[in-house]
Amino acid sequence: MILITGANGRPGSAVVREFARNGRPVRALVREPAKAEGLRGLPGVEIVHGDMLRPETLQDALAGVDRVLMVSSAGPPMLETQCTFIDAAVRAGVGHIVKFSGRDSIDGFDNEQFRSSRSHEQIQRYLFASGTPWAVLQPSQFMHVYFDEVPDVVKGELRLPLGDTTLAPVDIDDIAKVAYKVLTTPRHEGRIYPMTGPEALTMADAARHIADAIGRPVRYVDVSFEDKERAWLAAGYPPPRAAAFVQLFQERRRLGRSSVDLSTHELFGVEPTTFAQFARRYADVFRGDADYTVTPGLVVDGSPR
Ligand SMILES: NC(=O)c1ccc[n+]([C@@H]2O[C@H](COP(=O)([O-])OP(=O)(O)OC[C@H]3O[C@@H](n4cnc5c(N)ncnc54)[C@H](OP(=O)(O)O)[C@@H]3O)[C@@H](O)[C@H]2O)c1
C-alpha cells in the first residue's frame, strides 16, 4: 500500500488525485476527516485519520504500507512533525519514504538562511540517517501561491515587493505526476528531484498572463516591503509568518534572478505547465468567481483534464 500524508492540503491532494486518475489505489492520511470532502468518493482512495505528531494515532495509517509520500505544512512545527513521522514509519517497517521538500528557484538562494527551507534540509538529513530508503522531491514556489493575491487581482492589481525579480513557479499538478511515478516505479532510492516551472517570470509577466486568462486588466504594482507586510497582517497572517515572508522576499529581490530546471520533468516525461496555461485553468479563481478546490474537474478515465 502507498500512503500520502498531508492529503487535505494542496500538494498532497493533487498526488491523491493523480493516483485516482490513474486508477491506482492509495491511502490518504488526513488530520481532520471533516475537511476531506473533496477526496471522498475518488475511486480507489482510502481516507485514514491521524496526526503525524502523535505516533499513537498512526497505526491504521501505517499498517501494510511499503511506500510513503511525506508532506506536511510549511509552518514552524514541520521539523518535529516530519521527524516524528519518520520514526513512526521506520518502526512500522515502511520500505521507502519520499520526502516532499522545497527549494527556491532564485540563483544563489541559501536554504540554511530561512526557517522553512532550513527545516527541509534538517529533515532530509534526519531521513538520510534513518537507514530507510528515501527519495526527495524539491519543487520551487508553487503557482498556486498566486491564489493568495486574488483579493488584489480582482481589483486589477498584483501587489508584490519584487521589482523586476524573476521567479520560476511550478504547477502542483506537474509535481503530482512526478510524485506518482516516483511512488509507483522502482529505482528512485537516494535520488533528489529538483523541479521549477518552465519560465523565469517577472511579476509583470505573471500579471499579464493572469490578465490574458481572465480577460480583464491586471497590472503589477511594486509595493514596499512595509506595505506588503501590512497587507499580509490585515489578511490574517500571524506576525511571525508575515515577518518570515518579508525576509524571504527581501532575499529574492536582493538576488533577483531565477533559473529554470526542467531535468525532472524531462526524466519523467511530464510536459511542463506554463503560467499562462495555469492562469487559464484557474481563470474563475483569479476572477474571484470560485474558490480553489482540491478536486477541480477530476476526470477518472485516465485522460488528462
Ligand atoms: N508553498 C510553496 O510555494 C511551496 C513550494 C515548495 C515546497 N513547499 C512545501 O510543500 C509542503 C506543503 O506546503 P503547504 O504548507 O503549502 O501545504 P498545505 O496545503 O498546507 O498542506 C499541508 C497539509 O499537511 C497537513 N498536516 C500538517 N500537520 C499535520 C499533522 N501533524 N498531521 C497530519 N497532517 C498534517 C495539513 O493538514 P490540515 O489540512 O489539517 O492543516 C495540510 O493538509 C511544505 O513542506 C512546504 O515547505 C511549498
The ligand as an SDF file (V2000), in Angstrom:
LIG
                    3D

 48 52  0  0  0  0  0  0  0  0999 V2000
    4.0680   26.9250   -0.9280 N   0  0  0  0  0  0  0  0  0  0  0  0
    5.0520   26.7480   -1.7900 C   0  0  0  0  0  0  0  0  0  0  0  0
    5.2510   27.5240   -2.7320 O   0  0  0  0  0  0  0  0  0  0  0  0
    5.9730   25.5560   -1.6260 C   0  0  0  0  0  0  0  0  0  0  0  0
    6.9430   25.3100   -2.5950 C   0  0  0  0  0  0  0  0  0  0  0  0
    7.7660   24.1900   -2.4790 C   0  0  0  0  0  0  0  0  0  0  0  0
    7.6010   23.3180   -1.3970 C   0  0  0  0  0  0  0  0  0  0  0  0
    6.6480   23.5890   -0.4630 N   0  0  0  0  0  0  0  0  0  0  0  0
    6.4960   22.6350    0.6620 C   0  0  0  0  0  0  0  0  0  0  0  0
    5.3160   21.8700    0.4540 O   0  0  0  0  0  0  0  0  0  0  0  0
    4.8420   21.4100    1.7170 C   0  0  0  0  0  0  0  0  0  0  0  0
    3.3480   21.6340    1.8320 C   0  0  0  0  0  0  0  0  0  0  0  0
    3.1180   23.0130    1.6080 O   0  0  0  0  0  0  0  0  0  0  0  0
    1.9150   23.8320    2.1960 P   0  0  0  0  0  0  0  0  0  0  0  0
    2.2280   24.2080    3.6070 O   0  0  0  0  0  0  0  0  0  0  0  0
    1.6090   24.8830    1.2130 O   0  0  0  0  0  0  0  0  0  0  0  0
    0.7910   22.7010    2.1350 O   0  0  0  0  0  0  0  0  0  0  0  0
   -0.6780   22.6340    2.6740 P   0  0  0  0  0  0  0  0  0  0  0  0
   -1.5970   22.8890    1.5470 O   0  0  0  0  0  0  0  0  0  0  0  0
   -0.8410   23.4470    3.9280 O   0  0  0  0  0  0  0  0  0  0  0  0
   -0.7340   21.0880    3.0680 O   0  0  0  0  0  0  0  0  0  0  0  0
   -0.1250   20.5600    4.1950 C   0  0  0  0  0  0  0  0  0  0  0  0
   -1.0300   19.5040    4.7850 C   0  0  0  0  0  0  0  0  0  0  0  0
   -0.3050   18.8740    5.8750 O   0  0  0  0  0  0  0  0  0  0  0  0
   -1.2390   18.5840    6.8800 C   0  0  0  0  0  0  0  0  0  0  0  0
   -0.6060   18.4480    8.1850 N   0  0  0  0  0  0  0  0  0  0  0  0
    0.1260   19.3850    8.8300 C   0  0  0  0  0  0  0  0  0  0  0  0
    0.4890   18.9150   10.0310 N   0  0  0  0  0  0  0  0  0  0  0  0
   -0.0290   17.6600   10.1460 C   0  0  0  0  0  0  0  0  0  0  0  0
   -0.0100   16.6800   11.1580 C   0  0  0  0  0  0  0  0  0  0  0  0
    0.6140   16.8870   12.3300 N   0  0  0  0  0  0  0  0  0  0  0  0
   -0.6390   15.5110   10.9360 N   0  0  0  0  0  0  0  0  0  0  0  0
   -1.2980   15.2860    9.7730 C   0  0  0  0  0  0  0  0  0  0  0  0
   -1.3550   16.1870    8.7740 N   0  0  0  0  0  0  0  0  0  0  0  0
   -0.7360   17.3670    8.9620 C   0  0  0  0  0  0  0  0  0  0  0  0
   -2.2020   19.7620    6.8750 C   0  0  0  0  0  0  0  0  0  0  0  0
   -3.3750   19.3390    7.4910 O   0  0  0  0  0  0  0  0  0  0  0  0
   -4.6150   20.3290    7.7990 P   0  0  0  0  0  0  0  0  0  0  0  0
   -5.3130   20.4330    6.4650 O   0  0  0  0  0  0  0  0  0  0  0  0
   -5.3770   19.6070    8.8390 O   0  0  0  0  0  0  0  0  0  0  0  0
   -3.9970   21.6250    8.2720 O   0  0  0  0  0  0  0  0  0  0  0  0
   -2.3260   20.0770    5.3820 C   0  0  0  0  0  0  0  0  0  0  0  0
   -3.4220   19.4070    4.8110 O   0  0  0  0  0  0  0  0  0  0  0  0
    5.6530   22.1500    2.7910 C   0  0  0  0  0  0  0  0  0  0  0  0
    6.6260   21.2880    3.2900 O   0  0  0  0  0  0  0  0  0  0  0  0
    6.2880   23.2990    2.0010 C   0  0  0  0  0  0  0  0  0  0  0  0
    7.5100   23.7330    2.5550 O   0  0  0  0  0  0  0  0  0  0  0  0
    5.8200   24.6680   -0.5540 C   0  0  0  0  0  0  0  0  0  0  0  0
  1  2  1  0
  2  3  2  0
  2  4  1  0
  4  5  1  0
  4 48  2  0
  5  6  2  0
  6  7  1  0
  7  8  2  0
  8  9  1  0
  8 48  1  0
  9 10  1  0
  9 46  1  0
 10 11  1  0
 11 12  1  0
 11 44  1  0
 12 13  1  0
 13 14  1  0
 14 15  2  0
 14 16  1  0
 14 17  1  0
 17 18  1  0
 18 19  2  0
 18 20  1  0
 18 21  1  0
 21 22  1  0
 22 23  1  0
 23 24  1  0
 23 42  1  0
 24 25  1  0
 25 26  1  0
 25 36  1  0
 26 27  1  0
 26 35  1  0
 27 28  2  0
 28 29  1  0
 29 30  1  0
 29 35  2  0
 30 31  1  0
 30 32  2  0
 32 33  1  0
 33 34  2  0
 34 35  1  0
 36 37  1  0
 36 42  1  0
 37 38  1  0
 38 39  2  0
 38 40  1  0
 38 41  1  0
 42 43  1  0
 44 45  1  0
 44 46  1  0
 46 47  1  0
M  CHG  2   8   1  16  -1
M  END
$$$$
